[in-house]
Amino acid sequence: MELARRDEVPAELTWDLSLIYATPEEWQADFDAVQKMADDIETQFKGKLTDPQTIVDCLAHLEELEKKAYLVGSYAELSTSVDYYNTENQERAGRFGAAMAQISSKLTFIDSEILLQPDEVIKGAIELSKGAKNYLKDLLRKKPHQLSPETEKVLAAFSQTFGAPYEIYNMAKLADMQFPSFTVNGKEYPLGYSLFEDDYEYERDTDVRRAAFKAFSDKLRQYENVTAAAYNAQVTTEKVEATVRGFKDVFDFLLFEQKVTREMYDRQIDVITERLAPHMRRYAKLIQKKYGLDEMTFADLKLPLDPDFDPKVTPEEAHKLVREGLSILGEDYVSMIDEAFEKRWIDFAKNQGKETGGFCASPYGKNSFILLSWNDRMSDVFTIAHELGHAGHFRHCNSAQSIFDTEVSGYFVEAPSTMNEVLFTDHLKQTSTDPRFRRWVLANLISNTYYHNFVTHLREAWYQREVYKIIDEGGTVNAEKLSEIFKKNLELFWGDAVVLTEGAELTWMRQPHYYMGLYSYTYSAGLTVATAAAKRIEREGQPAVEDWKKVLDAGSTLDPAGLAKLAGVDISTDGPLREAIDYIGSIIDEICALTKEIDGIEA
Ligand SMILES: [Zn+2]
C-alpha cells in the first residue's frame, strides 16, 4: 500500500507544532531576531570580556539568544522531520542551518576571550552569574587543556578534515557497498544494509536467515580494509588531540566531556561482561530449543521468542496503558502524559517523507515533541513510554534550570527513558494472568531494552576499549587485528553457547558509534541507574519518587555520579550493576518457567 502524503493524514495523528509558533510568520520574526541578537552581542562585547561583570552580562545575552534559537531551530527541524518532501520546510531548515553556522562562528570570541582571562576573573564571574555559573565552571575546567589562540584557530580550520574518517566510513557503507541478492532453495531474495538489520536478522526461516547473514558478511568483508583504515585514522587523531591538549591518555580525553571517571567506565564494561554472560547464554539456549535449531549461531541471536504473539494496540489504548503503567510516578507525571496525548505532542502518522525510528525533542520553554513509527504494536507502546521518559526529564529540568544547565551527560541521559520501560513492563506484567502475554512482555524487556543496551552496545564498548589501549601505547590497528579483537570479545561473552559463524568477527564494521568517542558504553550506564532507581521506586514508593523528581530537576547542574546519588543509587560501587544484572537473571528465570508452562520446553 502506498503511503499517504503528509497533507492527507488526519490532524489528530500528527503533532501540533503551532505549540511552538502559531504561524510561519511568527517563526520568521524570531529567526530575524536571533540574528540581530548575535550582531548586538558582537558589537557590544567583542574585545571587552576582561572583567567579571562584562562576562556575566555577555552570557546573559547569550542565554536569551540560545533560548530563542532553540525554538527557531526546533520548529524548522521538527517540521522537516515529518515531511522531507516539503520544499518550504527544507528551505526553512536550510536557512536556519546556514544562519546558525554564521552565528556560532561570530560568537566564538566569547569562549576564547573568557579562557584568556586569569582564573580569578572567571571565578569572579562565577560568583556573579545566575544562569551561567556551570557554563563558566566548565570553561574553567577546560582551561588547562586549552591551547594558544593561534593553535586553536589552526585546529578549528582543520575541523572538517578531522571529520573525514567518519565520512569515509559512511561513504563505504552507505554509498559504495551494493548488496547482491542471494538464493535459497531456488528462490531469490533481495539484500540491503537495513533490509538485513531490520528484517533478515529476525527471519524465522533458518535457511534464509543464515544465508542472508553469509551474503551480508561476504559483502562487508570486501570493504574491511578501507573501513579499518578510516577507523585507524579516527582513533589516531583522537590520540594526537589527547596528547597535545595534555591529557594523561586517550581515555581521560574522551571521558572528560562526559564527566565520568575511568573507574566508572571500566566497571561498567568489566562487571557486565563477567556477570551477565551466564544469563544471556541461558537465554540463547532457550531460543535454540524453542526453534529446534541444530546449533545456536551468531546469525540466530535476534530471533524473537514468540513471534506469533503480537497484541494490536490503538493510540487511545496506548494512552490508557502508559497512563496506568507510569502512574507510580505521581499525579503530575500522569497529567503530563494526558497532555502529551490530548494536546498532540506525539506524531503517530505514517506518511511519505517522514523520518523513521523514534525520538523526543524538548525545546526549552515549550513542551516536548515525540516522533514515532507507529504500527499498532505493543512494542510501539514501549517506545512511547521511553520517549515520555525524556519528555518528563526535560519538563522538569527545563523549568528548573537555565538553558545552559540542561545539557545532561550521555552517561545519564537515557536513564529516565529506560526507567519508564522497566516500570511499564513491571506494571504490564501484573495486568494479565495470561502466561503468553506475560512472557511476551518479559521477553520484550530482554530482547529489546536489555539486549540492546547491555549486550549489543556493551560488546562494542569492550572492543573499543581494546582498540584504544593499543592506540594509547602508540600502536595502530588494521582489519585483521580488529576482527581478531571482536572475535575474542564475542567468545568471551557467549562461550560455547553460541557458534560464532564466519562473519561474526566483522561486527566491528557495523557501528557508526565508533566515530563518536566513548559512546557505546553509556547505553548500559543509563539503564543501570534506571534499573536501580525503578526498583527503589517499586520498593519504597513516594519518597523514592520525590528523590527521582529532584534528579530530573537537576539537569546538568550535577555530574552523573551526583545525579545517581540524588536518586539513591551509588555508582561508585558495583552494587547497582549487580542489581540490574540480577534483575535480568530473574526475568530470564521467569521466561524459562513460562516457556515450560506454555510449550513444555525446558532450558
Ligand atoms: Zn532515548
Boltz pocket constraint, residues with backbone or C-beta under 6 A from the ligand:
constraints:
  - pocket:
      binder: B
      contacts: [[A, 386], [A, 390], [A, 413], [A, 414], [A, 417]]
      max_distance: 6.0
